[in-house]
Amino acid sequence: MARPRKVSDDELLAATARAIARHGPGFTLAQVGAEAGIAVGTVAGRFGSKQSLLLAMMTAGSASVSPLMRAAARDLDPVAAITAAALVVTEGLDDPATVHNHLGQLGVDLADPVLRSGFATLRAGVHEVLTDLFAAADLPGAPPPAQAARIIAALTHGALMDWALNPTNPLADTLKSDVDAVLTAWQ
């Protein structure tokens, strides 16, 4: 009979996010183990490699981002729903150093074809939700829903980078203001 797991895969993925936040793209499996309170061998045995661990993180993110965005948008008027869905990406991002390290990891991820593919799946989920929300909003001055979704997604991700470089205001406040300005122009 196998021993019960002391730490779940979800807890290991959360520990990975904390290790990236602390150490940036140079994080190690040993640092993930330390964050989770387990031996590095357990992390390696469960995921095999840093790349596999990162791919598992992206897969989990892809599975969760759409439901989180839809939940944030539920029961809101169509324009407020778009803003609320876009703001999901800011959850838990209040420390610029954390964002710097995660953006550094993103650069590494994009250089790896396997990880880039995982990230593309995550982005496709974001675009799908935003496209659906724009289709429901029927903003007379907006471009077609798929294009409007790409614009808001690009604005959202650009705001993350801008904020990481110059964190003068809370990220969520800055992003909300920017998204609202675009949506107001399209009404």
mmCIF file of the C-alpha atoms, coordinates in Angstrom:
data_MODEL
# 
_entry.id   MODEL 
# 
loop_
_atom_site.group_PDB 
_atom_site.id 
_atom_site.type_symbol 
_atom_site.label_atom_id 
_atom_site.label_alt_id 
_atom_site.label_comp_id 
_atom_site.label_asym_id 
_atom_site.label_entity_id 
_atom_site.label_seq_id 
_atom_site.pdbx_PDB_ins_code 
_atom_site.Cartn_x 
_atom_site.Cartn_y 
_atom_site.Cartn_z 
_atom_site.occupancy 
_atom_site.B_iso_or_equiv 
_atom_site.pdbx_formal_charge 
_atom_site.auth_seq_id 
_atom_site.auth_comp_id 
_atom_site.auth_asym_id 
_atom_site.auth_atom_id 
_atom_site.pdbx_PDB_model_num 
ATOM 1   C CA . MET A 1 1   ? 0.000   0.000  0.000   1.00 0.00 ? 1   MET A CA 1 
ATOM 2   C CA . ALA A 1 2   ? 1.341   3.422  -0.999  1.00 0.00 ? 2   ALA A CA 1 
ATOM 3   C CA . ARG A 1 3   ? 1.925   6.019  1.655   1.00 0.00 ? 3   ARG A CA 1 
ATOM 4   C CA . PRO A 1 4   ? -0.574  8.884  1.642   1.00 0.00 ? 4   PRO A CA 1 
ATOM 5   C CA . ARG A 1 5   ? 0.713   12.108 0.167   1.00 0.00 ? 5   ARG A CA 1 
ATOM 6   C CA . LYS A 1 6   ? 1.694   14.669 2.753   1.00 0.00 ? 6   LYS A CA 1 
ATOM 7   C CA . VAL A 1 7   ? 1.343   17.499 0.219   1.00 0.00 ? 7   VAL A CA 1 
ATOM 8   C CA . SER A 1 8   ? -1.141  17.605 -2.665  1.00 0.00 ? 8   SER A CA 1 
ATOM 9   C CA . ASP A 1 9   ? -0.198  18.523 -6.218  1.00 0.00 ? 9   ASP A CA 1 
ATOM 10  C CA . ASP A 1 10  ? -2.140  21.779 -5.808  1.00 0.00 ? 10  ASP A CA 1 
ATOM 11  C CA . GLU A 1 11  ? -0.081  22.613 -2.720  1.00 0.00 ? 11  GLU A CA 1 
ATOM 12  C CA . LEU A 1 12  ? 3.112   21.883 -4.670  1.00 0.00 ? 12  LEU A CA 1 
ATOM 13  C CA . LEU A 1 13  ? 1.975   24.162 -7.474  1.00 0.00 ? 13  LEU A CA 1 
ATOM 14  C CA . ALA A 1 14  ? 1.268   26.911 -4.935  1.00 0.00 ? 14  ALA A CA 1 
ATOM 15  C CA . ALA A 1 15  ? 4.735   26.317 -3.470  1.00 0.00 ? 15  ALA A CA 1 
ATOM 16  C CA . THR A 1 16  ? 6.157   26.643 -6.987  1.00 0.00 ? 16  THR A CA 1 
ATOM 17  C CA . ALA A 1 17  ? 4.456   30.015 -7.399  1.00 0.00 ? 17  ALA A CA 1 
ATOM 18  C CA . ARG A 1 18  ? 5.947   31.149 -4.079  1.00 0.00 ? 18  ARG A CA 1 
ATOM 19  C CA . ALA A 1 19  ? 9.413   29.907 -5.112  1.00 0.00 ? 19  ALA A CA 1 
ATOM 20  C CA . ILE A 1 20  ? 9.152   31.823 -8.396  1.00 0.00 ? 20  ILE A CA 1 
ATOM 21  C CA . ALA A 1 21  ? 8.000   34.925 -6.497  1.00 0.00 ? 21  ALA A CA 1 
ATOM 22  C CA . ARG A 1 22  ? 11.013  34.717 -4.163  1.00 0.00 ? 22  ARG A CA 1 
ATOM 23  C CA . HIS A 1 23  ? 13.748  33.522 -6.532  1.00 0.00 ? 23  HIS A CA 1 
ATOM 24  C CA . GLY A 1 24  ? 12.624  34.329 -10.069 1.00 0.00 ? 24  GLY A CA 1 
ATOM 25  C CA . PRO A 1 25  ? 13.278  32.104 -13.060 1.00 0.00 ? 25  PRO A CA 1 
ATOM 26  C CA . GLY A 1 26  ? 16.360  30.578 -11.456 1.00 0.00 ? 26  GLY A CA 1 
ATOM 27  C CA . PHE A 1 27  ? 14.238  28.834 -8.811  1.00 0.00 ? 27  PHE A CA 1 
ATOM 28  C CA . THR A 1 28  ? 15.097  25.214 -8.070  1.00 0.00 ? 28  THR A CA 1 
ATOM 29  C CA . LEU A 1 29  ? 13.125  22.116 -7.187  1.00 0.00 ? 29  LEU A CA 1 
ATOM 30  C CA . ALA A 1 30  ? 14.862  22.245 -3.804  1.00 0.00 ? 30  ALA A CA 1 
ATOM 31  C CA . GLN A 1 31  ? 13.383  25.708 -3.222  1.00 0.00 ? 31  GLN A CA 1 
ATOM 32  C CA . VAL A 1 32  ? 9.938   24.405 -4.187  1.00 0.00 ? 32  VAL A CA 1 
ATOM 33  C CA . GLY A 1 33  ? 10.398  21.556 -1.705  1.00 0.00 ? 33  GLY A CA 1 
ATOM 34  C CA . ALA A 1 34  ? 11.436  24.015 0.993   1.00 0.00 ? 34  ALA A CA 1 
ATOM 35  C CA . GLU A 1 35  ? 8.359   26.172 0.291   1.00 0.00 ? 35  GLU A CA 1 
ATOM 36  C CA . ALA A 1 36  ? 6.146   23.072 0.564   1.00 0.00 ? 36  ALA A CA 1 
ATOM 37  C CA . GLY A 1 37  ? 7.979   21.655 3.586   1.00 0.00 ? 37  GLY A CA 1 
ATOM 38  C CA . ILE A 1 38  ? 8.983   18.451 1.803   1.00 0.00 ? 38  ILE A CA 1 
ATOM 39  C CA . ALA A 1 39  ? 12.148  16.916 0.383   1.00 0.00 ? 39  ALA A CA 1 
ATOM 40  C CA . VAL A 1 40  ? 13.353  17.850 -3.085  1.00 0.00 ? 40  VAL A CA 1 
ATOM 41  C CA . GLY A 1 41  ? 13.137  14.162 -3.988  1.00 0.00 ? 41  GLY A CA 1 
ATOM 42  C CA . THR A 1 42  ? 9.398   14.259 -3.425  1.00 0.00 ? 42  THR A CA 1 
ATOM 43  C CA . VAL A 1 43  ? 9.026   17.182 -5.839  1.00 0.00 ? 43  VAL A CA 1 
ATOM 44  C CA . ALA A 1 44  ? 11.260  15.494 -8.425  1.00 0.00 ? 44  ALA A CA 1 
ATOM 45  C CA . GLY A 1 45  ? 9.493   12.168 -7.970  1.00 0.00 ? 45  GLY A CA 1 
ATOM 46  C CA . ARG A 1 46  ? 6.097   13.753 -8.467  1.00 0.00 ? 46  ARG A CA 1 
ATOM 47  C CA . PHE A 1 47  ? 6.893   15.983 -11.462 1.00 0.00 ? 47  PHE A CA 1 
ATOM 48  C CA . GLY A 1 48  ? 10.208  14.719 -12.815 1.00 0.00 ? 48  GLY A CA 1 
ATOM 49  C CA . SER A 1 49  ? 11.656  18.047 -13.885 1.00 0.00 ? 49  SER A CA 1 
ATOM 50  C CA . LYS A 1 50  ? 11.325  21.789 -13.520 1.00 0.00 ? 50  LYS A CA 1 
ATOM 51  C CA . GLN A 1 51  ? 9.811   21.964 -17.012 1.00 0.00 ? 51  GLN A CA 1 
ATOM 52  C CA . SER A 1 52  ? 7.161   19.358 -16.118 1.00 0.00 ? 52  SER A CA 1 
ATOM 53  C CA . LEU A 1 53  ? 6.382   21.243 -12.916 1.00 0.00 ? 53  LEU A CA 1 
ATOM 54  C CA . LEU A 1 54  ? 5.948   24.504 -14.843 1.00 0.00 ? 54  LEU A CA 1 
ATOM 55  C CA . LEU A 1 55  ? 3.777   22.769 -17.439 1.00 0.00 ? 55  LEU A CA 1 
ATOM 56  C CA . ALA A 1 56  ? 1.594   21.363 -14.634 1.00 0.00 ? 56  ALA A CA 1 
ATOM 57  C CA . MET A 1 57  ? 1.299   24.895 -13.262 1.00 0.00 ? 57  MET A CA 1 
ATOM 58  C CA . MET A 1 58  ? 0.192   26.219 -16.644 1.00 0.00 ? 58  MET A CA 1 
ATOM 59  C CA . THR A 1 59  ? -2.259  23.362 -17.099 1.00 0.00 ? 59  THR A CA 1 
ATOM 60  C CA . ALA A 1 60  ? -3.807  24.100 -13.712 1.00 0.00 ? 60  ALA A CA 1 
ATOM 61  C CA . GLY A 1 61  ? -3.890  27.810 -14.553 1.00 0.00 ? 61  GLY A CA 1 
ATOM 62  C CA . SER A 1 62  ? -5.569  27.085 -17.883 1.00 0.00 ? 62  SER A CA 1 
ATOM 63  C CA . ALA A 1 63  ? -8.209  24.992 -16.145 1.00 0.00 ? 63  ALA A CA 1 
ATOM 64  C CA . SER A 1 64  ? -8.942  27.621 -13.505 1.00 0.00 ? 64  SER A CA 1 
ATOM 65  C CA . VAL A 1 65  ? -8.675  31.002 -15.255 1.00 0.00 ? 65  VAL A CA 1 
ATOM 66  C CA . SER A 1 66  ? -11.866 30.755 -17.333 1.00 0.00 ? 66  SER A CA 1 
ATOM 67  C CA . PRO A 1 67  ? -14.089 29.702 -14.415 1.00 0.00 ? 67  PRO A CA 1 
ATOM 68  C CA . LEU A 1 68  ? -12.558 32.442 -12.233 1.00 0.00 ? 68  LEU A CA 1 
ATOM 69  C CA . MET A 1 69  ? -13.177 35.070 -14.905 1.00 0.00 ? 69  MET A CA 1 
ATOM 70  C CA . ARG A 1 70  ? -16.750 33.868 -15.496 1.00 0.00 ? 70  ARG A CA 1 
ATOM 71  C CA . ALA A 1 71  ? -17.446 33.838 -11.754 1.00 0.00 ? 71  ALA A CA 1 
ATOM 72  C CA . ALA A 1 72  ? -16.124 37.396 -11.399 1.00 0.00 ? 72  ALA A CA 1 
ATOM 73  C CA . ALA A 1 73  ? -18.395 38.521 -14.255 1.00 0.00 ? 73  ALA A CA 1 
ATOM 74  C CA . ARG A 1 74  ? -21.532 36.701 -13.086 1.00 0.00 ? 74  ARG A CA 1 
ATOM 75  C CA . ASP A 1 75  ? -24.593 38.809 -12.277 1.00 0.00 ? 75  ASP A CA 1 
ATOM 76  C CA . LEU A 1 76  ? -22.989 42.075 -13.404 1.00 0.00 ? 76  LEU A CA 1 
ATOM 77  C CA . ASP A 1 77  ? -24.104 44.358 -16.188 1.00 0.00 ? 77  ASP A CA 1 
ATOM 78  C CA . PRO A 1 78  ? -22.229 43.488 -19.410 1.00 0.00 ? 78  PRO A CA 1 
ATOM 79  C CA . VAL A 1 79  ? -19.678 46.316 -19.228 1.00 0.00 ? 79  VAL A CA 1 
ATOM 80  C CA . ALA A 1 80  ? -18.900 45.769 -15.547 1.00 0.00 ? 80  ALA A CA 1 
ATOM 81  C CA . ALA A 1 81  ? -18.586 42.045 -16.301 1.00 0.00 ? 81  ALA A CA 1 
ATOM 82  C CA . ILE A 1 82  ? -15.772 42.695 -18.779 1.00 0.00 ? 82  ILE A CA 1 
ATOM 83  C CA . THR A 1 83  ? -13.883 44.826 -16.260 1.00 0.00 ? 83  THR A CA 1 
ATOM 84  C CA . ALA A 1 84  ? -14.370 42.274 -13.472 1.00 0.00 ? 84  ALA A CA 1 
ATOM 85  C CA . ALA A 1 85  ? -13.141 39.435 -15.686 1.00 0.00 ? 85  ALA A CA 1 
ATOM 86  C CA . ALA A 1 86  ? -10.054 41.410 -16.729 1.00 0.00 ? 86  ALA A CA 1 
ATOM 87  C CA . LEU A 1 87  ? -9.239  42.191 -13.088 1.00 0.00 ? 87  LEU A CA 1 
ATOM 88  C CA . VAL A 1 88  ? -8.959  38.481 -12.237 1.00 0.00 ? 88  VAL A CA 1 
ATOM 89  C CA . VAL A 1 89  ? -5.324  38.578 -13.378 1.00 0.00 ? 89  VAL A CA 1 
ATOM 90  C CA . THR A 1 90  ? -4.475  41.050 -10.617 1.00 0.00 ? 90  THR A CA 1 
ATOM 91  C CA . GLU A 1 91  ? -5.554  38.777 -7.750  1.00 0.00 ? 91  GLU A CA 1 
ATOM 92  C CA . GLY A 1 92  ? -2.672  38.247 -5.368  1.00 0.00 ? 92  GLY A CA 1 
ATOM 93  C CA . LEU A 1 93  ? -0.384  40.661 -7.202  1.00 0.00 ? 93  LEU A CA 1 
ATOM 94  C CA . ASP A 1 94  ? 0.376   43.457 -4.813  1.00 0.00 ? 94  ASP A CA 1 
ATOM 95  C CA . ASP A 1 95  ? 4.166   43.179 -4.495  1.00 0.00 ? 95  ASP A CA 1 
ATOM 96  C CA . PRO A 1 96  ? 6.156   44.518 -7.473  1.00 0.00 ? 96  PRO A CA 1 
ATOM 97  C CA . ALA A 1 97  ? 9.123   42.212 -6.716  1.00 0.00 ? 97  ALA A CA 1 
ATOM 98  C CA . THR A 1 98  ? 6.808   39.227 -7.033  1.00 0.00 ? 98  THR A CA 1 
ATOM 99  C CA . VAL A 1 99  ? 5.544   40.469 -10.385 1.00 0.00 ? 99  VAL A CA 1 
ATOM 100 C CA . HIS A 1 100 ? 9.135   41.104 -11.577 1.00 0.00 ? 100 HIS A CA 1 
ATOM 101 C CA . ASN A 1 101 ? 10.068  37.524 -10.809 1.00 0.00 ? 101 ASN A CA 1 
ATOM 102 C CA . HIS A 1 102 ? 6.940   36.084 -12.415 1.00 0.00 ? 102 HIS A CA 1 
ATOM 103 C CA . LEU A 1 103 ? 7.492   38.188 -15.538 1.00 0.00 ? 103 LEU A CA 1 
ATOM 104 C CA . GLY A 1 104 ? 11.089  36.943 -15.616 1.00 0.00 ? 104 GLY A CA 1 
ATOM 105 C CA . GLN A 1 105 ? 9.758   33.387 -15.472 1.00 0.00 ? 105 GLN A CA 1 
ATOM 106 C CA . LEU A 1 106 ? 7.348   34.204 -18.299 1.00 0.00 ? 106 LEU A CA 1 
ATOM 107 C CA . GLY A 1 107 ? 10.324  35.188 -20.466 1.00 0.00 ? 107 GLY A CA 1 
ATOM 108 C CA . VAL A 1 108 ? 11.924  31.806 -19.796 1.00 0.00 ? 108 VAL A CA 1 
ATOM 109 C CA . ASP A 1 109 ? 8.627   30.026 -20.447 1.00 0.00 ? 109 ASP A CA 1 
ATOM 110 C CA . LEU A 1 110 ? 8.184   31.728 -23.812 1.00 0.00 ? 110 LEU A CA 1 
ATOM 111 C CA . ALA A 1 111 ? 11.628  30.565 -24.931 1.00 0.00 ? 111 ALA A CA 1 
ATOM 112 C CA . ASP A 1 112 ? 10.664  26.909 -24.362 1.00 0.00 ? 112 ASP A CA 1 
ATOM 113 C CA . PRO A 1 113 ? 8.331   25.506 -27.077 1.00 0.00 ? 113 PRO A CA 1 
ATOM 114 C CA . VAL A 1 114 ? 6.540   23.138 -24.672 1.00 0.00 ? 114 VAL A CA 1 
ATOM 115 C CA . LEU A 1 115 ? 5.939   25.819 -22.060 1.00 0.00 ? 115 LEU A CA 1 
ATOM 116 C CA . ARG A 1 116 ? 5.014   28.367 -24.742 1.00 0.00 ? 116 ARG A CA 1 
ATOM 117 C CA . SER A 1 117 ? 2.330   25.957 -25.920 1.00 0.00 ? 117 SER A CA 1 
ATOM 118 C CA . GLY A 1 118 ? 0.987   25.646 -22.370 1.00 0.00 ? 118 GLY A CA 1 
ATOM 119 C CA . PHE A 1 119 ? 0.898   29.407 -22.038 1.00 0.00 ? 119 PHE A CA 1 
ATOM 120 C CA . ALA A 1 120 ? -0.920  29.689 -25.376 1.00 0.00 ? 120 ALA A CA 1 
ATOM 121 C CA . THR A 1 121 ? -3.648  27.393 -24.022 1.00 0.00 ? 121 THR A CA 1 
ATOM 122 C CA . LEU A 1 122 ? -4.029  29.600 -20.964 1.00 0.00 ? 122 LEU A CA 1 
ATOM 123 C CA . ARG A 1 123 ? -4.249  32.717 -23.126 1.00 0.00 ? 123 ARG A CA 1 
ATOM 124 C CA . ALA A 1 124 ? -6.848  31.069 -25.375 1.00 0.00 ? 124 ALA A CA 1 
ATOM 125 C CA . GLY A 1 125 ? -9.080  30.604 -22.318 1.00 0.00 ? 125 GLY A CA 1 
ATOM 126 C CA . VAL A 1 126 ? -8.752  34.283 -21.422 1.00 0.00 ? 126 VAL A CA 1 
ATOM 127 C CA . HIS A 1 127 ? -9.612  35.321 -24.973 1.00 0.00 ? 127 HIS A CA 1 
ATOM 128 C CA . GLU A 1 128 ? -12.610 32.979 -25.109 1.00 0.00 ? 128 GLU A CA 1 
ATOM 129 C CA . VAL A 1 129 ? -14.141 34.425 -21.940 1.00 0.00 ? 129 VAL A CA 1 
ATOM 130 C CA . LEU A 1 130 ? -13.533 38.016 -23.003 1.00 0.00 ? 130 LEU A CA 1 
ATOM 131 C CA . THR A 1 131 ? -14.943 37.317 -26.483 1.00 0.00 ? 131 THR A CA 1 
ATOM 132 C CA . ASP A 1 132 ? -18.098 35.856 -24.941 1.00 0.00 ? 132 ASP A CA 1 
ATOM 133 C CA . LEU A 1 133 ? -18.447 38.849 -22.635 1.00 0.00 ? 133 LEU A CA 1 
ATOM 134 C CA . PHE A 1 134 ? -18.036 41.318 -25.499 1.00 0.00 ? 134 PHE A CA 1 
ATOM 135 C CA . ALA A 1 135 ? -20.613 39.435 -27.566 1.00 0.00 ? 135 ALA A CA 1 
ATOM 136 C CA . ALA A 1 136 ? -23.072 39.811 -24.684 1.00 0.00 ? 136 ALA A CA 1 
ATOM 137 C CA . ALA A 1 137 ? -22.215 43.482 -24.107 1.00 0.00 ? 137 ALA A CA 1 
ATOM 138 C CA . ASP A 1 138 ? -23.062 44.675 -27.611 1.00 0.00 ? 138 ASP A CA 1 
ATOM 139 C CA . LEU A 1 139 ? -21.065 47.913 -27.331 1.00 0.00 ? 139 LEU A CA 1 
ATOM 140 C CA . PRO A 1 140 ? -21.916 50.012 -30.417 1.00 0.00 ? 140 PRO A CA 1 
ATOM 141 C CA . GLY A 1 141 ? -18.460 51.614 -30.752 1.00 0.00 ? 141 GLY A CA 1 
ATOM 142 C CA . ALA A 1 142 ? -16.450 48.465 -30.056 1.00 0.00 ? 142 ALA A CA 1 
ATOM 143 C CA . PRO A 1 143 ? -14.686 46.393 -32.678 1.00 0.00 ? 143 PRO A CA 1 
ATOM 144 C CA . PRO A 1 144 ? -15.953 42.827 -33.252 1.00 0.00 ? 144 PRO A CA 1 
ATOM 145 C CA . PRO A 1 145 ? -15.962 40.747 -30.017 1.00 0.00 ? 145 PRO A CA 1 
ATOM 146 C CA . ALA A 1 146 ? -12.838 38.691 -30.789 1.00 0.00 ? 146 ALA A CA 1 
ATOM 147 C CA . GLN A 1 147 ? -10.837 41.815 -31.629 1.00 0.00 ? 147 GLN A CA 1 
ATOM 148 C CA . ALA A 1 148 ? -12.148 43.695 -28.596 1.00 0.00 ? 148 ALA A CA 1 
ATOM 149 C CA . ALA A 1 149 ? -11.135 40.700 -26.438 1.00 0.00 ? 149 ALA A CA 1 
ATOM 150 C CA . ARG A 1 150 ? -7.606  40.792 -27.853 1.00 0.00 ? 150 ARG A CA 1 
ATOM 151 C CA . ILE A 1 151 ? -7.355  44.518 -27.144 1.00 0.00 ? 151 ILE A CA 1 
ATOM 152 C CA . ILE A 1 152 ? -8.469  44.160 -23.513 1.00 0.00 ? 152 ILE A CA 1 
ATOM 153 C CA . ALA A 1 153 ? -6.235  41.105 -22.986 1.00 0.00 ? 153 ALA A CA 1 
ATOM 154 C CA . ALA A 1 154 ? -3.263  43.039 -24.401 1.00 0.00 ? 154 ALA A CA 1 
ATOM 155 C CA . LEU A 1 155 ? -4.133  46.036 -22.221 1.00 0.00 ? 155 LEU A CA 1 
ATOM 156 C CA . THR A 1 156 ? -4.346  43.779 -19.176 1.00 0.00 ? 156 THR A CA 1 
ATOM 157 C CA . HIS A 1 157 ? -1.012  42.108 -19.765 1.00 0.00 ? 157 HIS A CA 1 
ATOM 158 C CA . GLY A 1 158 ? 0.640   45.377 -20.703 1.00 0.00 ? 158 GLY A CA 1 
ATOM 159 C CA . ALA A 1 159 ? -0.646  46.932 -17.481 1.00 0.00 ? 159 ALA A CA 1 
ATOM 160 C CA . LEU A 1 160 ? 1.019   44.113 -15.537 1.00 0.00 ? 160 LEU A CA 1 
ATOM 161 C CA . MET A 1 161 ? 4.355   44.881 -17.156 1.00 0.00 ? 161 MET A CA 1 
ATOM 162 C CA . ASP A 1 162 ? 3.997   48.641 -16.772 1.00 0.00 ? 162 ASP A CA 1 
ATOM 163 C CA . TRP A 1 163 ? 3.061   48.245 -13.112 1.00 0.00 ? 163 TRP A CA 1 
ATOM 164 C CA . ALA A 1 164 ? 6.008   45.921 -12.467 1.00 0.00 ? 164 ALA A CA 1 
ATOM 165 C CA . LEU A 1 165 ? 8.320   48.611 -13.854 1.00 0.00 ? 165 LEU A CA 1 
ATOM 166 C CA . ASN A 1 166 ? 6.625   51.556 -12.108 1.00 0.00 ? 166 ASN A CA 1 
ATOM 167 C CA . PRO A 1 167 ? 4.324   50.471 -9.265  1.00 0.00 ? 167 PRO A CA 1 
ATOM 168 C CA . THR A 1 168 ? 3.002   53.878 -8.255  1.00 0.00 ? 168 THR A CA 1 
ATOM 169 C CA . ASN A 1 169 ? -0.648  52.871 -7.687  1.00 0.00 ? 169 ASN A CA 1 
ATOM 170 C CA . PRO A 1 170 ? -2.289  49.571 -6.758  1.00 0.00 ? 170 PRO A CA 1 
ATOM 171 C CA . LEU A 1 171 ? -2.329  47.363 -9.853  1.00 0.00 ? 171 LEU A CA 1 
ATOM 172 C CA . ALA A 1 172 ? -6.055  46.575 -9.676  1.00 0.00 ? 172 ALA A CA 1 
ATOM 173 C CA . ASP A 1 173 ? -6.924  50.287 -9.476  1.00 0.00 ? 173 ASP A CA 1 
ATOM 174 C CA . THR A 1 174 ? -4.707  51.138 -12.439 1.00 0.00 ? 174 THR A CA 1 
ATOM 175 C CA . LEU A 1 175 ? -6.032  48.299 -14.582 1.00 0.00 ? 175 LEU A CA 1 
ATOM 176 C CA . LYS A 1 176 ? -9.660  49.045 -13.698 1.00 0.00 ? 176 LYS A CA 1 
ATOM 177 C CA . SER A 1 177 ? -9.189  52.675 -14.685 1.00 0.00 ? 177 SER A CA 1 
ATOM 178 C CA . ASP A 1 178 ? -7.563  51.722 -18.002 1.00 0.00 ? 178 ASP A CA 1 
ATOM 179 C CA . VAL A 1 179 ? -10.170 49.075 -18.936 1.00 0.00 ? 179 VAL A CA 1 
ATOM 180 C CA . ASP A 1 180 ? -13.027 51.386 -17.944 1.00 0.00 ? 180 ASP A CA 1 
ATOM 181 C CA . ALA A 1 181 ? -11.566 54.176 -20.137 1.00 0.00 ? 181 ALA A CA 1 
ATOM 182 C CA . VAL A 1 182 ? -11.505 51.884 -23.181 1.00 0.00 ? 182 VAL A CA 1 
ATOM 183 C CA . LEU A 1 183 ? -14.990 50.523 -22.518 1.00 0.00 ? 183 LEU A CA 1 
ATOM 184 C CA . THR A 1 184 ? -16.402 54.024 -22.010 1.00 0.00 ? 184 THR A CA 1 
ATOM 185 C CA . ALA A 1 185 ? -14.965 55.075 -25.373 1.00 0.00 ? 185 ALA A CA 1 
ATOM 186 C CA . TRP A 1 186 ? -16.716 52.117 -27.011 1.00 0.00 ? 186 TRP A CA 1 
ATOM 187 C CA . GLN A 1 187 ? -20.155 52.839 -25.511 1.00 0.00 ? 187 GLN A CA 1 
# 
